[in-house]
Amino acid sequence: MNTVVPDTAIANVEKNGFLDIELDPSLDLFAEIEKLKKEKNAVLLAHYYQEPDIQDVADYIGDSLGLAQQAEKTSADMIVFAGVHFMAETAKILNPGKKVVIPDFKAGCSLSDSCPPPLFKKFKEQHPDHIVVSYINCSAGIKALSDVIVTSSNARVIVESFPKDQKIIFAPDKNLGAYINKVTGRNMLLWNGACMVHEIFSLEKITRLKTRHPKAKFIAHPECEEPVLRLADYIGSTTGLLKYTETDDAMEYIVATETGILHQMMKASPNKTFIPAPPTNNCACNDCPHMKLNTLEKLYLCMKYELPEINMEEELRLSALKPIKRMLEISSQAGL
């Protein structure tokens, strides 16, 4: 049952992207969130890059592929998505009859923003003999212009499912696209987009860190730039990185991706040491500012008042649904 929202709070959602309501500081947010899940038959999906408190209260924690798979099969009435906007949008595309809410509507994505649909549409029209393979980190508008969606977990498998002579546009991440070109021997045409978090790693600082920790393995997400990837002992998706640290016999790892994943790595392997790869900035942090807009307080308010809500035009939803469904089908066939 929806709780009545104060008019001032609704105005704040429209202006700031989240419910700005003062909370009783003695409120046990963990207990209240669990109670709201039961009352509203809600499922809480969280990305690995969320703050530890949100990860600890989530029903499912995963990367983009896992989250999309969970969103597709959930029986919940309401999906609460602790991630960024395009992820919640994907959940709505897959579940038009369910309410999808997000703690902060302005939790965007630099990679998604780097590929505006009107510009990409013109680019696509210049290459009519190419199919479009798009990384899931994009807007519904880009998904609607795509033939199939991929994640870093399944990009190689999906690209290799097409004949070698098939011409492909890969959007929006040029670094992931270049990596997939390298491991598949393809020559996909790459859109010039990138993730701000994965492009700020300092090659010089990482090299110095490896010298100080000679026994540490360096692991990296394929959204990193190619010179950084050349140093890596292992390259993989967020889930791939986590699984690698669980099964590998090293005791130290330098991790080149958003720092949120270190929480799960430390929980899974408490006897191992995890060192975030240093970025070029002065604050020595490689947090995604968009992911970190979500907080436990915003999450609670979002669940209680069921705002901000994700909605979209049905025509756009249906156009974006086809390439997502194709991704899920190929992934299922490949056992991913």
C-alpha positions in Angstrom: 0.0 0.0 0.0 1.4 3.4 -1.0 2.1 5.8 1.8 0.9 9.4 1.3 3.8 11.6 0.3 4.0 15.2 1.5 3.6 17.7 -1.4 7.0 19.3 -0.5 8.6 15.9 -0.8 7.2 15.4 -4.3 8.5 18.8 -5.3 12.0 17.8 -4.0 11.9 14.6 -6.0 11.2 16.5 -9.2 14.0 19.0 -8.4 16.7 16.9 -6.7 15.9 13.4 -7.8 15.2 12.0 -4.4 12.9 12.2 -1.4 14.3 14.8 1.0 12.5 14.0 4.3 14.1 14.2 7.7 14.3 10.9 9.5 14.4 10.1 13.2 18.1 9.4 13.8 17.2 6.5 16.2 15.3 4.6 13.4 16.8 1.2 12.7 16.9 1.5 8.9 18.0 -2.1 8.4 15.0 -3.5 10.3 12.6 -1.0 8.7 13.8 -1.9 5.2 13.3 -5.6 5.9 9.8 -4.8 7.2 8.9 -2.8 4.1 10.1 -5.7 1.8 7.5 -8.0 3.4 4.7 -5.4 3.6 5.1 -4.4 -0.1 6.3 -7.7 -1.5 9.3 -5.9 -2.7 12.7 -7.2 -3.9 15.8 -5.2 -3.4 18.4 -5.6 -6.2 21.8 -3.9 -5.7 24.9 -3.5 -7.8 28.3 -4.5 -6.5 29.3 -0.8 -6.6 26.8 0.3 -4.0 27.9 1.2 -0.5 28.4 -1.7 1.9 25.3 -1.0 4.0 23.1 -1.2 0.9 24.8 -4.4 -0.3 24.2 -6.0 3.2 20.5 -5.4 3.1 19.9 -6.4 -0.5 18.1 -9.5 -1.6 20.4 -9.9 -4.6 23.8 -8.4 -5.3 25.3 -8.7 -8.8 26.7 -7.2 -11.9 24.5 -6.0 -14.8 23.9 -9.4 -16.3 22.9 -11.0 -13.0 20.7 -8.0 -12.1 18.9 -8.2 -15.4 18.4 -11.9 -15.0 17.0 -11.4 -11.5 14.7 -8.6 -12.7 13.3 -10.8 -15.4 12.3 -13.7 -13.1 11.2 -11.9 -10.0 7.7 -12.5 -8.6 7.8 -9.3 -6.5 5.2 -6.6 -6.9 7.8 -3.9 -6.6 11.5 -3.8 -7.7 13.7 -1.5 -5.7 16.8 -0.9 -7.7 19.9 0.2 -5.8 22.1 1.1 -8.8 22.1 3.7 -11.5 19.3 4.9 -13.8 19.9 2.6 -16.8 19.8 -0.5 -14.5 16.4 0.4 -13.1 15.3 1.3 -16.6 16.3 -2.2 -17.7 14.2 -3.7 -14.9 11.2 -1.7 -16.0 11.7 -2.7 -19.6 11.5 -6.3 -18.5 8.6 -5.8 -16.0 6.1 -3.3 -17.4 3.4 -4.4 -14.9 5.6 -3.9 -11.9 6.5 -0.8 -10.0 10.2 0.0 -10.3 11.8 2.6 -7.9 15.3 3.9 -7.4 16.7 5.7 -4.4 18.0 8.7 -6.4 16.6 9.4 -9.9 19.7 11.4 -10.8 22.1 8.4 -10.2 23.2 8.4 -13.8 26.1 7.0 -15.7 29.0 8.8 -17.5 29.2 6.0 -20.0 25.5 6.1 -20.8 25.7 9.9 -21.1 28.6 9.6 -23.6 26.2 8.1 -26.2 23.2 10.4 -26.9 20.5 8.5 -28.9 20.0 11.3 -31.6 23.8 11.3 -32.4 24.1 7.6 -32.3 21.1 7.2 -34.6 22.9 9.3 -37.2 26.1 7.3 -36.7 24.1 4.1 -37.2 22.5 5.4 -40.4 26.0 6.0 -41.8 26.7 2.3 -41.5 23.5 0.5 -42.8 25.4 -2.8 -43.3 26.3 -3.1 -39.6 24.4 -4.6 -36.8 24.5 -2.8 -33.4 25.8 -4.6 -30.3 25.4 -2.3 -27.3 26.8 -2.6 -23.8 24.0 -2.6 -21.2 25.4 0.6 -19.7 23.3 2.7 -22.0 19.9 4.4 -22.1 16.7 2.8 -23.2 17.0 5.0 -26.3 20.3 3.4 -27.3 18.9 -0.1 -26.5 16.0 0.6 -28.8 18.5 1.3 -31.6 20.4 -2.0 -30.9 20.2 -5.5 -32.2 21.5 -7.1 -29.1 22.7 -6.0 -25.7 25.8 -7.3 -23.9 27.4 -7.1 -20.5 31.1 -7.5 -19.7 30.2 -11.1 -18.6 28.7 -12.2 -21.9 30.1 -9.7 -24.5 32.6 -12.2 -25.9 30.1 -15.1 -26.2 27.5 -12.9 -27.9 29.9 -11.2 -30.3 31.3 -14.7 -31.3 27.7 -15.9 -31.9 27.7 -13.8 -35.1 29.5 -14.9 -38.3 33.0 -13.5 -38.5 32.2 -11.5 -41.6 29.2 -9.8 -39.9 29.9 -6.1 -39.6 29.3 -4.8 -36.1 29.0 -1.4 -34.4 29.9 -1.7 -30.7 28.6 1.0 -28.4 29.0 2.9 -26.1 32.3 1.7 -24.4 35.4 1.9 -26.7 37.6 0.2 -24.1 35.4 -2.8 -23.7 34.9 -2.9 -27.4 38.6 -2.8 -28.1 39.2 -5.6 -25.6 36.5 -7.8 -27.2 38.0 -7.0 -30.6 41.4 -8.2 -29.3 40.2 -11.5 -27.7 37.8 -12.4 -30.6 39.9 -11.2 -33.6 37.0 -9.0 -34.7 37.2 -5.5 -36.1 34.0 -4.0 -34.7 33.4 -0.3 -35.3 33.6 1.4 -31.9 31.6 4.3 -30.6 33.8 6.8 -28.7 32.4 6.4 -25.2 34.0 5.5 -21.8 33.4 5.1 -18.1 34.8 7.9 -16.0 35.8 5.5 -13.2 37.6 3.0 -15.3 39.5 5.7 -17.3 41.1 7.4 -14.3 43.4 4.6 -13.2 47.0 5.7 -13.2 49.4 3.4 -15.0 52.4 5.0 -13.2 50.9 4.6 -9.8 49.7 1.0 -10.5 53.3 0.1 -11.6 54.7 1.6 -8.4 52.1 -0.3 -6.3 53.0 -3.6 -8.0 56.6 -3.0 -7.1 55.7 -2.4 -3.4 53.5 -5.6 -3.5 55.4 -8.1 -5.6 53.2 -11.0 -4.6 50.0 -9.2 -5.4 48.1 -10.1 -8.6 46.7 -7.2 -10.6 43.1 -7.8 -11.8 41.1 -5.4 -14.0 37.7 -4.8 -15.5 37.7 -4.6 -19.3 36.3 -1.1 -19.3 39.9 0.0 -18.3 42.2 1.4 -20.9 44.4 -0.9 -22.9 47.7 0.1 -21.3 46.2 -0.8 -17.9 44.8 -4.1 -19.2 48.3 -5.1 -20.5 49.5 -5.2 -16.9 46.7 -7.4 -15.7 47.1 -11.0 -14.5 43.3 -11.4 -15.0 40.7 -9.4 -16.9 37.0 -10.0 -16.2 33.6 -8.6 -15.4 32.8 -7.5 -11.8 31.4 -11.0 -11.0 34.4 -12.6 -12.8 36.8 -10.6 -10.7 35.0 -11.6 -7.5 35.0 -15.3 -8.5 38.7 -15.2 -9.5 39.7 -13.9 -6.1 37.7 -16.7 -4.4 39.3 -19.5 -6.3 42.8 -18.2 -7.0 45.6 -19.1 -4.6 47.2 -15.6 -4.3 46.8 -13.8 -1.0 47.0 -10.2 -2.3 45.2 -8.4 -5.2 45.4 -5.0 -6.7 41.8 -4.4 -8.0 41.2 -2.0 -11.0 37.4 -1.4 -10.9 35.0 0.6 -8.7 35.8 0.1 -5.0 32.3 -1.2 -4.1 33.3 -4.7 -5.1 36.0 -4.9 -2.4 33.2 -5.3 0.2 32.1 -8.6 -1.3 35.7 -9.7 -2.0 36.6 -9.2 1.7 33.5 -11.0 2.8 34.2 -14.0 0.6 37.9 -14.1 1.4 38.5 -12.5 4.8 42.1 -13.9 4.9 43.1 -12.1 1.7 44.2 -8.5 1.1 42.5 -6.3 -1.5 44.1 -3.0 -2.6 42.1 -0.6 -4.8 44.1 0.4 -7.9 45.1 4.1 -7.6 43.6 6.6 -9.9 45.1 9.8 -11.4 43.1 12.1 -9.1 44.4 13.7 -5.9 41.8 12.2 -3.6 43.0 8.6 -4.4 39.5 7.4 -4.8 37.9 5.5 -7.6 34.3 5.5 -6.5 31.6 6.1 -9.0 30.0 9.4 -7.9 26.7 8.3 -9.5 26.5 4.9 -7.8 27.3 6.5 -4.5 24.4 9.0 -4.7 22.3 6.1 -3.3 22.3 5.9 0.5 20.6 3.8 3.1 18.4 6.7 4.1 17.3 7.4 0.5 16.7 3.7 0.0 14.4 3.5 3.0 12.4 6.6 1.9 12.2 5.3 -1.7 10.7 2.0 -0.4 8.3 3.7 2.0 6.9 6.3 -0.4 7.5 4.3 -3.6 9.3 7.2 -5.2 11.2 8.1 -7.4 9.5 5.7 -9.9 10.8 4.6 -13.3 8.3 5.0 -16.2 8.6 5.1 -20.0 6.6 5.2 -23.1 5.4 1.7 -24.2 6.7 2.1 -27.7 10.2 2.8 -26.4 10.0 -0.1 -23.9 9.0 -2.6 -26.6 11.8 -1.5 -28.9 14.4 -1.7 -26.1 13.0 -5.1 -24.9 13.9 -7.0 -28.0 17.7 -6.7 -27.8 17.7 -7.4 -24.0 15.6 -10.5 -24.6 18.1 -11.6 -27.2 20.9 -11.1 -24.8 19.2 -13.2 -22.1 18.4 -16.0 -24.6 22.0 -16.2 -25.9 23.4 -16.1 -22.3 21.0 -18.8 -21.2 22.0 -21.0 -24.2 25.7 -20.5 -23.3 25.1 -21.4 -19.7 25.9 -17.9 -18.3 
